Amino acid sequence: MKRFIKLSALLLFIICIGCAEQNCNDQMTDVRNDYGSAEETYGYDSGEYHTIDWWYWSNGFEYTFTWGGSAGGCQVSKYTFTPILKPSAGFKDVIRQSKVLVEQFICPGTLMPTQ
């Protein structure tokens, strides 16, 4: 009987670990601590799938944090480009589209749209 209780408790523990909310809070805190607040952010949510883009235009990089849905746990990617001090709205769109094209070439069929 004791063995059954121990196995049941272990199984419940394993199931509860899988129930914990998975997000990128720790990773986002690390990036914010290293580089400060992003100059611009974009997010996309669809059911349990979430993605947030943090753009650091004047530093020349962008971080994407993705979790939930088919992504599972937190996935972080960094996209780099030539730093831009005061990008126009149209130029920002060109950079964002280039990022999407690069990601689709590297990992075709794995991207969800971002806004």
N, C-alpha and C positions, 0 to 999 in steps of 0.2 A: 504494500500500500504506500509506503514512504517513497518508493521508487516511482510509482505512478504520479504522486504529488510533485516530486522534483521534476519529472519529465513534463508534466502539465505546466508547471511554473516556467520552465525553460522555454517551452513552446509559446506561452503567452508573452514572455519577454521578447522573443524573436519577432512575433507578430507586431507588438507595440513599437518596436524599432522601425519597422516599415511604415507605421502610421504617422510617424513624426513628420511635421511639415518640413519640406525641403525648400530652401530658398538660398539666396546668395548674400544674405546680410553680412556674414563674416568677411567674404571677399570684397564686398562693396566698401565696408569699413576700412579694410586694408588699403584699397586704392584711394579712398578719400583721405586717409591719414598720410599717404605718400604724396599725393598731388593736389589736395584741396578739392573743393567742389568743382564739378564739371561746368564748363561754360555753357553747355546745352545738353539737354537730355530728351530722349524719346523712348516711349514704352509701347509695348503691344501685349495684349492679353487675349487669350482664347481658351475658355474653359480653365483647365488646370495648367496650361502652357503660359509662361511669362517670359518676356525678354525686355531688357532695358539697355539702351545705348547711351553711354556717357562720352560726349565729345569735348576734347581739350584742343580746340582749334589752334591756339597760339603755341601749344607744345607739340603739335603734329601727331597726335594719336587719339584713338577712340577705343573704349572698352565696351564689350557686349557681355552682359550677364544673362544667362538663359537657364531656366529651371522649370520643372513640372512637366506634365504630359509625357510625350515621347522623349523629351530631353532628360527625364529622370532627375538626378541630383544637379547641383550647380555646375554649369559649364561657363568658363570665362575665356574670351578671346580678345586679342589686341590687334588693332589695325593701325598701321603707321602711314604717314604721308608728310609732305613738306609743310612745316608750320605756316599758319596763315594768321596774320595779326587782326585784320578786320575783314573777314570774308563776307561777300554779298550773299543774299538768300539763294540766288541762282548758282553761285559757285559751290555753296554748301550742298546743294542737290546733286551737283556733278560728283563731288567727293563721295557722298552717300551711295550713289549709284555705282561708282567704281568699287566701293567696298562690297556691295552685294554681288557684283560680277565676279570679283576675286573669290568670295566665299563659295559661290555656285560652281566655279571652276575647280576649287580645291575639294569641296564636299557636295557634289551635285545631289539635289533632291533632299537636302537636310534642312534647308532654311524655311523659316516662316517669315511672312512679310513683317517689316518693322515700319513704324510711323514716326 
